[in-house]
Amino acid sequence: MTRGLQWIGFWATALIVALIGVNILREPARQQQALTDYQAAAVAGGTDLYALNCARCHGAAGEGLGVYRALNQPFIAQKDAQELRTIIQYGRYATEMAAFGLDDGGSLTTMQIRNLVTLLQQGDWAVVQARVEALGMAPTEADLLAAEQAAQTVALAPQAVDVGRLAAAQTLFGQQCSECHGEQGQGTADAPQVNNAYVRGMSSAQLAEIVGLGVRNTKMEGFSGRLEDVALADLIALLQNWTLLDGQGAAGGSAIATEAEIASVTESGQQLFEMWCAVCHGVRGEGGAIAPSLNDIPHLPADFIASRVRSGQNAMPPFGESDLANGQLAVIIDYAQANIIGRGLPVYTSSELAQGQALYDQSCAECHGESGEGVADLGPRVNTLPPMRAVEIINFTRVGSLLTPAIPASLVSDQDLRLIVAYIHDLSR
C-alpha cells in the first residue's frame, strides 16, 4: 500500500469516527424529537376520535354533560395509561361509559384507543374544542337537554326499590302509556313491548332520555314537562323492576312464537344461526371485529335475546318479523342457548359455587348487596341482565370503578376472584 493510500485510509477512518461521535451526541435529541412527533400525531388522531365518539357525552372541551363525567381534569391526565385504556376498551360498569374496544362490540382498534389515551394525558382542551366544533360534532341543544334531563331524573330515582312507589308508577303507566304499550307493557301494534328483560337491563340514564325526550321519527313523544320529575323517575324504576310486582313480567302475548310458527320452520337452528348471526358473531359464537363473543357470557333468557334481536343495539341492527320470522327466531334462540352461549365458560360444581358465595359474602356483599342488587352510595348492582362478562368483572375488580376501589390480588386471589365471578353469573340467572 502506498503512503498516499495510507493517508486516505487514516482520514476516512477519522471522518467515520467523527460522524459516529456527532450522531451519538445528536441521538438523544433525535429520539426526543421522534417522540414529540409521535405524540403530536397521536394527539391529533385522538382529537378526531374524541370528536366522533366522545364529545356528545363528555362535551366539546371535555367538560362533561349531565351524568357524563368531565375529562378535562388534572387527575384524569395523571391516571395510569393502562387504566385509561382498560376503561375505554371495556367500558365502566354502572355508568353510561360503553365498551369501545373492537373485541367487546365497540368500534375502536387498540392503536386508536392508545391515541385517545395520549389525548387525555397530553391534549390541550381548547384545541380539542376548536376541532370538535370545526368537524360539526359539538353537542347540540337536544344533547344538552337530554343530559340535563337524565341527570335530574336519575337523581330523583329511589335509592332502593320501593314496591309502593312501583305500584303507583304502574297506575301512572296505565294512564299515560298503556294506550300504546299495553296495560302490562306487553306492546301493541303502535308501540313495542317495554316489560321485558331487554328494557329492564337498560340504565336509568338511557331510560330517562327516552321517556323524557321521546324517540325521533316514532310515535314516542317526550314526557319532560308533562310529568313531574319524580313521576318520571318512578316510571323508570317501574320499567327496571316490573317483575317485583304481581304478574312477574309481561302479560299475554310475550311468547316468542306459537307452536304452529315453530313447526313451520324448515331450517335447522344451526343453519339459521349461520345464515343470520355467524357473519358477525362467528360460526361458533367466538365473535370478531364487528360483534362480541357469545361464548363467554352465561345463560341469557329467551325473551332477552328476542328483544335484543328485534330492537338491536350499538353495531347490531334490529331484525323485524319481515326479515326474521318469529318461528325462525325461536329456533335460533333454542340452538344458541344449547350450543353457543356460555360454551367457553368453565363449569363449576355446586360446592364451588357455594365457595364463591362465601367469598362474595365476605368481600363484596357489603357494597353490592347480599343478592347483588347494589347498595346506594356504596356499590352498583352486579346481578345484571345481560350479565357482565368474566373479563369485565375481573378488570373492574382490579382497576376499580366510579364507586368501588380497586381490589388487588393480595386481598382476593385470582382463583378466589374466578369463583366470585361464577357466583355472580349464577345470581344473574
Buried (B, 14 or more C-beta within 10 A) or exposed (E): EEEEEEEEEEEEEEEEEEEEEEEEEEEEEEEEEEEEEEBEEBBBBBBBBBBBBBBBBBBBBBBBBBBBBEBBBEEBBEBEEEBBBBBBBBBBBBBBBBBBBBBBBBBBBEEBBBBBBBBBBEBEBEBBBBBBBEBEBBBEEEBBBBBBBBBBBBEBBBEEEBEEBBBBBBEBBEEBBBEBBBBBBBBBEEBBBBBBBBBBBBBBBBBBBBBBBBEEEEEBEBBBEEBEBEBBBBBBBBBBBBEBBEEEBBEEEBBBBEEEBBEEBEEEBBBBBBEBBBEBBBEBBBBBEBBBBBBBBBBBBBBBBBBBBBBEBEBBEEBEEEEBBBBBBBBBBBBBBEEBBBBBBEEBEEEBBEBBBBBBEEBBBEBBBEEBBBBEEEBBBBBBEBBBBBBBBBBBBBBBBEBBEEBEEEEBEEEBBBBBBBBBBBBBE
